[in-house]
Amino acid sequence: MARILSIDYGKKRTGIAVTDPLQIIAGGLATVSTSELFDYLQAYIAREQVEMIVIGEPRQPNGEPSENLARVQQFVNRWRKAVPQVPIQFYDERFTSVLAHQAMRDGGLKKKARQNKALVDEISATIILEDYLRSKKL
């Protein structure tokens, strides 16, 4: 089997998480500058087998699109044209940042560490991937 990769796409930074090859465990991979994301993913896919990419679909709590959705859609369209052999699909990311902060608190991280936005993005990507994996098993 190949890995599944997830993306928490942001205007400046993007969190990335990935499964193990058996698609059982999700873990944070990196946080990269969004301007470098496309190249980072292509380099990663050249090294590792990736079955698909799950990207967080930014929506407001009421389900309306957030301001970041247009940027995410542009990235998805670019990816689908350039790398059609690795499908990319949207997955609801509502509340992942809140859950990431909660996980950091529950994990005992000090306030200074919890303010690390790159870490929050990576944990958010991991939560998106864990939720996606759980939904596949239902």
Contact map, one row per residue, 1 for C-alpha under 8 A:
111000000000000000001110000000000000000000000000001000000000000000000000000000000000000000000000000000000000000000000000000000000000000000
111100000000000000001110000000000000000000000001111000000000000000000000000000000000000000000000000000000000000000000000000000000000000000
111110000000000001111110000000000000000000000001111100000000000000000000000000000000000000000000000000000000000000000000000000000000000000
011111000000000001110010000000000000000000000000011111000000000000000000000000000000000000000000000000000000000000000000000000000000000000
001111100000000111100000000000000000000000000000010111000000000000000000000000000000000000000000000000000000000000000000000000001000000000
000111110000000111000000000000000000000000000000000011110000000000000000000000000000000000000000000000000000000000000000000011011000000000
000011111000011110000000000000000000000000000000000011110000000000000000000000000000000000000000000000000000000000000000000010010000000000
000001111100011100000000000000000000000000000000000000110000000000000000000000000000000000001000000000000000000000000000110110010000000000
000000111110111000000000000000000100000000000000000000110000000000000001000000000000000000000000000000000000000000000000000000000000000000
000000011111111000000000000000000100000000000000000000000000000000010000000000000000000000000000000000000000000000000000000000000000000000
000000001111110000000000000000000100000000000000000000000000000000010010000000000000000000000000000000000000000000000000000000000000000000
000000000111110000000000000000001110000000000000000000000000000000000000000000000000000000000000000000000000000000000000000000000000000000
000000001111111000000000000000111100000000000000000000000000000000000000000000000000000000000000000000000000000000000100100000000000000000
000000111111111100000000000000111100100000000000000000000000000000000000000000000000000000000000000000000000000000000100110000000000000000
000000111100111110000000000111110000000000000000000000000000000000000000000000000000000000000000000000000000000000000111111110000000000000
000011110000011111000000000111110000000000000000000000000000000000000000000000000000000000000000000000000000000000000000110011000000000000
000011100000001111100000011111000000000000000000000000000000000000000000000000000000000000000000000000000000000000000000011011001000000000
001111000000000111110000011110000000000000000000000000000000000000000000000000000000000000000000000000000000000000000000000001001000000000
001110000000000011111111111000000000000000000000000000000000000000000000000000000000000000000000000000000000000000000000000000001000000000
001100000000000001111111110000000000000000000000000000000000000000000000000000000000000000000000000000000000000000000000000000000000000000
111000000000000000111111000000000000000000000000000000000000000000000000000000000000000000000000000000000000000000000000000000000000000000
111000000000000000111111100000000000000000000000000000000000000000000000000000000000000000000000000000000000000000000000000000000000000000
111100000000000000111111110000000000000000000000000000000000000000000000000000000000000000000000000000000000000000000000000000000000100000
000000000000000000111111110000000000000000000000000000000000000000000000000000000000000000000000000000000000000000000000000000000000100000
000000000000000000110111111000000000000000000000000000000000000000000000000000000000000000000000000000000000000000000000000000000100000000
000000000000000011110011111100000000000000000000000000000000000000000000000000000000000000000000000000000000000000000000000001001100000000
000000000000000011100000111110000000000000000000000000000000000000000000000000000000000000000000000000000000000000000000000001000000000000
000000000000001111000000011111000000000000000000000000000000000000000000000000000000000000000000000000000000000000000000011011000000000000
000000000000001111000000001111100000000000000000000000000000000000000000000000000000000000000000000000000000000000000000010000000000000000
000000000000001110000000000111110000000000000000000000000000000000000000000000000000000000000000000000000000000000000000010000000000000000
000000000000111100000000000011111000000000000000000000000000000000000000000000000000000000000000000000000000000000000110110000000000000000
000000000000111100000000000001111101100100000000000000000000000000000000000000000000000000000000000000000000000000000000000000000000000000
000000000001110000000000000000111111100000000000000000000000000000000000000000000000000000000000000000000000000000000000000000000000000000
000000001111110000000000000000011111110000000000000000000000000000000000000000000000000000000000000000000000000000000000000000000000000000
000000000001000000000000000000001111110000000000000000000000000000000000000000000000000000000000000000000000000000000000000000000000000000
000000000000000000000000000000011111111100000000000000000000000000000000000000000000000000000000000000000000000000000000000000000000000000
000000000000010000000000000000011111111110000000000000000000000000000000000000000000000000000000000000000000000000000000000000000000000000
000000000000000000000000000000000111111111000000000000000000000000000000000000100000000000000000000000000000000000000000000000000000000000
000000000000000000000000000000000001111111100000000000000000000000000000000000000000000000000000000000000000000000000000000000000000000000
000000000000000000000000000000010001111111110000000000000000000000000000000000000000000000000000000000000000000000000000000000000000000000
000000000000000000000000000000000000111111111000000000000000000000000000000000000000000000000000000000000000000000000000000000000000000000
000000000000000000000000000000000000011111111100000000000000000000000000000000000000000000000000000000000000000000000000000000000000000000
000000000000000000000000000000000000001111111110000000000000000000000000000000000000000000000000000000000000000000000000000000000000000000
000000000000000000000000000000000000000111111111000000000000000000000000000000000000000000000000000000000000000000000000000000000000000000
000000000000000000000000000000000000000011111111110000000000000000000000000000000000000000000000000000000000000000000000000000000000000000
000000000000000000000000000000000000000001111111100000000000000000000000000000000000000000000000000000000000000000000000000000000000000000
000000000000000000000000000000000000000000111111100000000000000000000000000000000000000000000000000000000000000000000000000000000000000000
011000000000000000000000000000000000000000011111110000000000000000000000000000000000000000000000000000000000000000000000000000000000000000
011000000000000000000000000000000000000000001111111000000000000000000000000000000000000000000000000000000000000000000000000000000000000000
011110000000000000000000000000000000000000001001111110000000000000000000000000000000010000000000000000000000000000000000000000000000000000
111100000000000000000000000000000000000000000000111110000000000000000000000000000000011000000000000000000000000000000000000000000000000000
001110000000000000000000000000000000000000000000011111000000000000000000000000000000011110000000000000000000000000000000000000000000000000
000111100000000000000000000000000000000000000000011111100000000000000000000000000000011110000000000000000000000000000000000000000000000000
000111100000000000000000000000000000000000000000000111110000000000000000000000000000000111100000000000000000000000000000000000011001000000
000001111000000000000000000000000000000000000000000011111000000000000000000000000000000111100000000000000000000000000000000000010000000000
000001111000000000000000000000000000000000000000000001111100000000000000000000000000000001111000000000000000000000000000000010010000000000
000000000000000000000000000000000000000000000000000000111110000000001001000000000000000001111100000000000000000000000000000000000000000000
000000000000000000000000000000000000000000000000000000011111000011011000000000000000000000011100000000000000000000000000000000000000000000
000000000000000000000000000000000000000000000000000000001111111111001000000000000000000000011100000000000000000000000000000000000000000000
000000000000000000000000000000000000000000000000000000000111111111000000000000000000000000000100000000000000000000000000000000000000000000
000000000000000000000000000000000000000000000000000000000011111100000000000000000000000000000110000000000000000000000000000000000000000000
000000000000000000000000000000000000000000000000000000000011111100000000000000000000000000000000000000000000000000000000000000000000000000
000000000000000000000000000000000000000000000000000000000011111110000000000000000000000000000000000000000000000000000000000000000000000000
000000000000000000000000000000000000000000000000000000000011111111000000000000000000000000000000000000000000000000000000000000000000000000
000000000000000000000000000000000000000000000000000000000111001111111000000000000000000000000000000000000000000000000000000000000000000000
000000000000000000000000000000000000000000000000000000000111000111111000000000000000000000000000000000000000000000000000000000000000000000
000000000000000000000000000000000000000000000000000000000000000011111100000000000000000000000000000000000000000000000000000000000000000000
000000000110000000000000000000000000000000000000000000000100000011111111000000000000000000000000000000000000000000000000000000000000000000
000000000000000000000000000000000000000000000000000000001110000011111111100000000000000000000000000000000000000000000000000000000000000000
000000000000000000000000000000000000000000000000000000000000000000111111110000000000000000000000000000000000000000000000000000000000000000
000000000010000000000000000000000000000000000000000000000000000000011111111000000000000000000000000000000000000000000000000000000000000000
000000001000000000000000000000000000000000000000000000001000000000011111111100000000000000000000000000000000000000000000000000000000000000
000000000000000000000000000000000000000000000000000000000000000000001111111110000000000000000000000000000000000000000000000000000000000000
000000000000000000000000000000000000000000000000000000000000000000000111111111000000000000000000000000000000000000000000000000000000000000
000000000000000000000000000000000000000000000000000000000000000000000011111111100000000000000000000000000000000000000000000000000000000000
000000000000000000000000000000000000000000000000000000000000000000000001111111110000000100000000000000000000000000000000000000000000000000
000000000000000000000000000000000000000000000000000000000000000000000000111111111000000000000000000000000000000000000000000000000000000000
000000000000000000000000000000000000000000000000000000000000000000000000011111111100000000000000000000000000000000000000000000000000000000
000000000000000000000000000000000000010000000000000000000000000000000000001111111111000100000000000000000000000000000000000000000000000000
000000000000000000000000000000000000000000000000000000000000000000000000000111111111011100000000000000000000000000000000000000000000000000
000000000000000000000000000000000000000000000000000000000000000000000000000011111111000000000000000000000000000000000000000000000000000000
000000000000000000000000000000000000000000000000000000000000000000000000000001111111000000000000000000000000000000000000000000000000000000
000000000000000000000000000000000000000000000000000000000000000000000000000000111111111000000000000000000000000000000000000000000000000000
000000000000000000000000000000000000000000000000000000000000000000000000000000111111111000000000000000000000000000000000000000000000000000
000000000000000000000000000000000000000000000000000000000000000000000000000000000011111000000000000000000000000000000000000000000000000000
000000000000000000000000000000000000000000000000011110000000000000000000000000010011111100000000000000000000000000000000000000000000000000
000000000000000000000000000000000000000000000000001110000000000000000000000000010011111110000000000000000000000000000000000000000000000000
000000000000000000000000000000000000000000000000000111100000000000000000000100110000011111000000000000000000000000000000000000000000000000
000000000000000000000000000000000000000000000000000111100000000000000000000000000000001111100000000000000000000000000000000000000000000000
000000000000000000000000000000000000000000000000000001111000000000000000000000000000000111110000000000000000000000000000000000000000000000
000000000000000000000000000000000000000000000000000001111000000000000000000000000000000011111000000000000000000000000000000000010001000000
000000000000000000000000000000000000000000000000000000011110000000000000000000000000000001111100000000000000000000000000000000010000000000
000000010000000000000000000000000000000000000000000000011110000000000000000000000000000000111111000000000000000000000000000000010000000000
000000000000000000000000000000000000000000000000000000001111100000000000000000000000000000011111100000000000000000000000000000000000000000
000000000000000000000000000000000000000000000000000000000000100000000000000000000000000000001111111000000000000000000000000000000000000000
000000000000000000000000000000000000000000000000000000000000000000000000000000000000000000001111111100000000000000000000000100110000000000
000000000000000000000000000000000000000000000000000000000000000000000000000000000000000000000111111110000000000000000001100100000000000000
000000000000000000000000000000000000000000000000000000000000000000000000000000000000000000000011111111000000000000000000000000000000000000
000000000000000000000000000000000000000000000000000000000000000000000000000000000000000000000011111111100000000000000000000100100000000000
000000000000000000000000000000000000000000000000000000000000000000000000000000000000000000000001111111110000000000000001001100100000000000
000000000000000000000000000000000000000000000000000000000000000000000000000000000000000000000000111111111000000001000001000000000000000000
000000000000000000000000000000000000000000000000000000000000000000000000000000000000000000000000011111111100000000000000000000000000000000
000000000000000000000000000000000000000000000000000000000000000000000000000000000000000000000000001111111110000000000000000000000000000000
000000000000000000000000000000000000000000000000000000000000000000000000000000000000000000000000000111111111100001000000000000000000000000
000000000000000000000000000000000000000000000000000000000000000000000000000000000000000000000000000011111111110001000000000000000000000000
000000000000000000000000000000000000000000000000000000000000000000000000000000000000000000000000000001111111100000000000000000000000000000
000000000000000000000000000000000000000000000000000000000000000000000000000000000000000000000000000000111111100000000000000000000000000000
000000000000000000000000000000000000000000000000000000000000000000000000000000000000000000000000000000011111110000000000000000000000000000
000000000000000000000000000000000000000000000000000000000000000000000000000000000000000000000000000000011111111011000000000000000000000000
000000000000000000000000000000000000000000000000000000000000000000000000000000000000000000000000000000001001111111000000000000000000000000
000000000000000000000000000000000000000000000000000000000000000000000000000000000000000000000000000000000000111111100000000000000000000000
000000000000000000000000000000000000000000000000000000000000000000000000000000000000000000000000000000000000011111110000000000000000000000
000000000000000000000000000000000000000000000000000000000000000000000000000000000000000000000000000000000000111111110000000000000000000000
000000000000000000000000000000000000000000000000000000000000000000000000000000000000000000000000000010011000111111111011000000000000000000
000000000000000000000000000000000000000000000000000000000000000000000000000000000000000000000000000000000000001111111001000000000000000000
000000000000000000000000000000000000000000000000000000000000000000000000000000000000000000000000000000000000000111111111000000000000000000
000000000000000000000000000000000000000000000000000000000000000000000000000000000000000000000000000000000000000001111111100000000000000000
000000000000111000000000000000100000000000000000000000000000000000000000000000000000000000000000000000000000000000011111110000000000000000
000000000000001000000000000000100000000000000000000000000000000000000000000000000000000000000000000000000000000001011111111000000000000000
000000000000001000000000000000000000000000000000000000000000000000000000000000000000000000000000100110000000000001111111111100000000000000
000000010000111100000000000000100000000000000000000000000000000000000000000000000000000000000000100000000000000000001111111110000000000000
000000010000011110000000000111100000000000000000000000000000000000000000000000000000000000000000000000000000000000000111111111000000000000
000000000000001010000000000100000000000000000000000000000000000000000000000000000000000000000000000100000000000000000011111111100000000000
000000010000001000000000000000000000000000000000000000000000000000000000000000000000000000000001101100000000000000000001111111110000000000
000001110000001110000000000100000000000000000000000000010000000000000000000000000000000000000000000000000000000000000000111111111000000000
000001000000000111000000011100000000000000000000000000000000000000000000000000000000000000000000000000000000000000000000011111111100000000
000000000000000000000000000000000000000000000000000000000000000000000000000000000000000000000001001100000000000000000000001111111110000000
000001110000000000000000000000000000000000000000000001110000000000000000000000000000000000111001000000000000000000000000000111111111000000
000011000000000011100000010000000000000000000000000001000000000000000000000000000000000000000000000000000000000000000000000011111111100000
000000000000000000000000110000000000000000000000000000000000000000000000000000000000000000000000000000000000000000000000000001111111110000
000000000000000000000000000000000000000000000000000000000000000000000000000000000000000000000000000000000000000000000000000000111111111000
000000000000000000000000000000000000000000000000000001000000000000000000000000000000000000100000000000000000000000000000000000011111111100
000000000000000000000011000000000000000000000000000000000000000000000000000000000000000000000000000000000000000000000000000000001111111110
000000000000000000000000000000000000000000000000000000000000000000000000000000000000000000000000000000000000000000000000000000000111111111
000000000000000000000000000000000000000000000000000000000000000000000000000000000000000000000000000000000000000000000000000000000011111111
000000000000000000000000000000000000000000000000000000000000000000000000000000000000000000000000000000000000000000000000000000000001111111
000000000000000000000000000000000000000000000000000000000000000000000000000000000000000000000000000000000000000000000000000000000000111111
000000000000000000000000000000000000000000000000000000000000000000000000000000000000000000000000000000000000000000000000000000000000011111
